[in-house]
Amino acid sequence: MNARLICATLLIVSMGAIGCGAPQPPMACTEEAFPGWENGDFRLAYCEELDMVCNEGVTLADECPAFLEELEVYFREFLIPELTQRLERFPWEIDLEALADHLFGRLSGGCTRVDILEEVGTCQPVGNEEDACLEDADCREDLVCLEGMCLLPG
């Protein structure tokens, strides 16, 4: 249930609010076949097209809490006031704050309850010194990935 709620929220926000100041969800990527797909042919390999790398050292689980926090701020500071103003002319009353409380109450902690988020990396700019990494390709050319961080060799 939590996985569906998080996915639905990400989809609604990304489709309905792109370009309107909404936080952009982290871009999922995998270098291997997507976990859980039986045919093994489905890959999320498009980061290079955006001048980024697929960094599986920074997973969706890592990025999820910050995104949900940004999303809640967006809802409360922009979307709710905007919708409240537009809904004033309708004869019924909708408590958007209560709706937001319910939604974000349900989403609270959801990032840790969806296992697949741990298995999928995110598109990231090429790593600078001390950025998280899983392999040398996640780091700038003059750096290497050691113990999960981009560091100077030697």
C-alpha positions as CSV (number, residue, x, y, z in Angstrom):
1,M,0.0,0.0,0.0
2,N,2.8,2.4,0.9
3,A,4.6,1.7,-2.4
4,R,1.5,2.5,-4.4
5,L,0.9,5.7,-2.4
6,I,4.4,7.0,-2.9
7,C,4.4,6.1,-6.6
8,A,1.0,7.7,-7.1
9,T,2.1,10.8,-5.3
10,L,5.4,11.0,-7.3
11,L,3.5,10.5,-10.5
12,I,0.8,13.1,-9.8
13,V,3.3,15.7,-8.7
14,S,5.7,15.1,-11.6
15,M,3.0,15.1,-14.2
16,G,0.8,17.9,-12.8
17,A,3.2,20.3,-11.4
18,I,6.3,20.3,-13.6
19,G,7.3,23.9,-14.2
20,C,5.1,25.2,-11.4
21,G,7.7,25.3,-8.8
22,A,7.1,21.8,-7.5
23,P,10.1,19.8,-6.3
24,Q,11.3,17.5,-8.9
25,P,11.3,13.8,-7.9
26,P,14.7,12.0,-8.0
27,M,15.3,10.3,-11.3
28,A,15.5,6.6,-10.9
29,C,18.1,4.7,-12.9
30,T,19.7,1.3,-13.0
31,E,22.7,-0.1,-14.9
32,E,21.4,-3.6,-14.5
33,A,17.9,-4.9,-15.3
34,F,15.2,-3.3,-13.3
35,P,14.7,-5.3,-10.0
36,G,11.5,-7.4,-10.0
37,W,10.9,-7.4,-13.8
38,E,10.8,-11.0,-15.0
39,N,11.8,-10.4,-18.6
40,G,15.0,-8.6,-17.5
41,D,14.9,-6.3,-20.5
42,F,13.6,-3.1,-18.8
43,R,16.4,-0.7,-17.9
44,L,16.3,2.9,-16.7
45,A,19.5,4.1,-18.5
46,Y,19.1,7.6,-19.6
47,C,21.2,9.7,-17.3
48,E,23.9,10.3,-19.9
49,E,21.4,12.1,-22.0
50,L,21.1,14.6,-19.1
51,D,24.9,14.9,-18.7
52,M,24.7,12.9,-15.5
53,V,25.7,9.4,-14.3
54,C,23.6,6.6,-12.9
55,N,25.0,6.6,-9.4
56,E,23.7,3.5,-7.6
57,G,25.6,4.7,-4.5
58,V,22.9,7.3,-4.1
59,T,19.6,5.3,-4.1
60,L,16.0,6.4,-4.3
61,A,15.8,5.5,-0.6
62,D,18.6,8.0,0.1
63,E,16.8,10.8,-1.9
64,C,13.2,9.9,-0.9
65,P,13.0,11.6,2.6
66,A,14.4,15.0,1.3
67,F,12.0,14.9,-1.7
68,L,9.0,14.2,0.6
69,E,10.0,17.0,2.9
70,E,10.3,19.4,-0.1
71,L,7.0,18.1,-1.4
72,E,5.2,18.8,1.9
73,V,6.6,22.4,2.0
74,Y,5.4,22.9,-1.6
75,F,1.9,21.6,-0.7
76,R,1.6,23.7,2.4
77,E,3.2,26.9,1.2
78,F,2.1,27.0,-2.5
79,L,-0.5,24.5,-3.5
80,I,-2.9,24.7,-0.6
81,P,-3.1,28.5,-0.6
82,E,-3.5,28.5,-4.4
83,L,-6.3,25.9,-4.3
84,T,-8.0,27.6,-1.3
85,Q,-8.2,30.8,-3.3
86,R,-9.6,29.0,-6.4
87,L,-12.1,26.9,-4.4
88,E,-13.6,29.9,-2.5
89,R,-16.4,30.3,-5.1
90,F,-17.6,26.7,-4.7
91,P,-20.5,26.1,-2.3
92,W,-18.8,23.2,-0.4
93,E,-15.9,23.4,2.0
94,I,-12.8,21.3,1.6
95,D,-10.3,21.2,4.5
96,L,-7.1,21.0,2.4
97,E,-4.9,21.2,5.5
98,A,-6.6,18.1,6.9
99,L,-6.1,16.4,3.5
100,A,-2.4,17.3,3.5
101,D,-2.1,16.1,7.1
102,H,-3.7,12.8,6.1
103,L,-1.5,12.4,2.9
104,F,1.8,13.3,4.6
105,G,0.9,11.3,7.7
106,R,0.4,8.2,5.4
107,L,3.7,9.0,3.6
108,S,5.6,9.5,6.8
109,G,8.3,6.8,7.0
110,G,7.2,5.3,3.7
111,C,10.6,5.7,2.2
112,T,11.9,3.0,4.5
113,R,9.0,0.6,3.9
114,V,9.4,0.3,0.2
115,D,12.2,-2.2,-0.4
116,I,12.8,-1.5,-4.1
117,L,13.9,2.0,-3.3
118,E,17.1,0.6,-1.9
119,E,17.9,-1.3,-5.1
120,V,17.5,1.6,-7.6
121,G,20.1,4.3,-8.1
122,T,19.5,8.0,-9.1
123,C,20.8,10.2,-11.9
124,Q,23.4,12.5,-10.3
125,P,26.0,14.9,-11.6
126,V,29.5,13.4,-11.8
127,G,30.7,13.3,-8.2
128,N,33.1,15.7,-6.6
129,E,35.5,14.9,-3.8
130,E,33.7,13.2,-0.9
131,D,30.4,12.7,-2.8
132,A,28.8,9.3,-2.5
133,C,29.6,6.7,-5.1
134,L,29.5,3.0,-5.9
135,E,32.1,2.9,-8.7
136,D,34.8,5.1,-10.2
137,A,32.4,6.1,-13.1
138,D,30.3,8.0,-10.5
139,C,33.2,10.4,-9.8
140,R,35.1,13.0,-11.7
141,E,37.9,11.7,-13.9
142,D,40.6,12.7,-11.4
143,L,38.9,10.9,-8.5
144,V,38.3,7.3,-7.6
145,C,35.5,5.7,-5.6
146,L,36.9,4.4,-2.3
147,E,34.7,3.2,0.6
148,G,31.7,4.7,-1.0
149,M,33.2,8.2,-1.5
150,C,34.8,10.0,-4.4
151,L,38.4,10.6,-3.3
152,L,41.8,11.6,-4.7
153,P,43.8,8.5,-5.6
154,G,46.7,7.6,-3.4
